[in-house]
Amino acid sequence: MLQHDVLKHDPQIMTKTQREQFFEEGCLVLEGIIDEMWLTRLRSAMDEMIDASRQVRESDVQFVLEDGHCESDPRLRRLSSPVAHHPTFWDFASQSKMVDVAADVCGPDVKFHHSKLNFKWPKGGQLFDWHQDIQAWPHTDYSPVTIGLYMDDCNLEQGPLTAIKGSHLEPLRSMYDKQGNWVLRIEEDDMPTNWREDTIKMTGSAGSLALLNCRVIHGSERNASDKMRPLLLNVYSSADSMPYTFNPLATEFAGTVVKGQAAKQASHDPRGCELPPDWSKGYVGPWKHQSTYQSNSERRSM
Ligand SMILES: O=C(O)CCC(=O)C(=O)O
């Protein structure tokens, strides 16, 4: 659904001002939306998953490991597709207030696409290069939204999501480097003019939601604190927004309409989108590609 049609429906959770801000800036933090009951259930599911990772020696389709991961001291970068590994994550993705927040920006009919639980372990948790999401999973319009839940408080030291406000209105950048490798990274000379002034550090207390439009430039710094940063990210779209490439984090839940009705016709935005590699041949996640550039990235200041 295109933005002018979404605006015909009143928001249920956000104020109209908050929704206008999201559409203007491409990013927004909503404080204290998710209650303690959900946080307790999700943390318990997360702890079970971390325990399960103790036996894992190499990154695989489920776990992306950080350097130094071992049985006695598990260190994860990501639990891919948490909805496929513990029922609590799908209950949350399909039944919580997060779905109503998605409806405020996608319109009354909301479809689930994929999920991931990104960690930043204390005194580690690597940075995430500047990038845009939609080139990894193009849709027929730009309604897709990534909604992050801070499962614990996330302050400046912990590597919060960081976005360049207004960058979703600019032309999409390429996620390939000059040699044609998919790197999911934007070089500094390709960043928008004045990006430093437009940088928003999306900190939030536990239970806060961080919304990212699928075109907005974003990333995050490493975790310099002694506290963990668990960030649960679910991606939704309008029900009539159709993905047209292989879903890199496909599960049985992809395409489920979690609110409203299934679409009878697709929504199309005339602005085209760069295509990703063919993920049906395997998806390794962004860090493998980004790590080549880690030394450059470490010098960059967000
Ligand atoms: O975990 C983070 O800080 C960034 C995650 C992100 O940008 C992504 O998964 O696309």
The ligand as an SDF file (V2000), in Angstrom:
LIG
                    3D

 10  9  0  0  0  0  0  0  0  0999 V2000
   21.7650   -5.1740   14.7390 O   0  0  0  0  0  0  0  0  0  0  0  0
   21.9970   -4.0340   14.3180 C   0  0  0  0  0  0  0  0  0  0  0  0
   22.4700   -3.1600   15.0160 O   0  0  0  0  0  0  0  0  0  0  0  0
   21.6950   -3.6580   12.9000 C   0  0  0  0  0  0  0  0  0  0  0  0
   20.8000   -4.6270   12.2160 C   0  0  0  0  0  0  0  0  0  0  0  0
   20.4850   -4.2650   10.8180 C   0  0  0  0  0  0  0  0  0  0  0  0
   20.6530   -3.1560   10.3890 O   0  0  0  0  0  0  0  0  0  0  0  0
   19.9390   -5.2730    9.9390 C   0  0  0  0  0  0  0  0  0  0  0  0
   19.8120   -6.4560   10.3530 O   0  0  0  0  0  0  0  0  0  0  0  0
   19.6090   -4.9190    8.7820 O   0  0  0  0  0  0  0  0  0  0  0  0
  1  2  2  0
  2  3  1  0
  2  4  1  0
  4  5  1  0
  5  6  1  0
  6  7  2  0
  6  8  1  0
  8  9  2  0
  8 10  1  0
M  END
$$$$
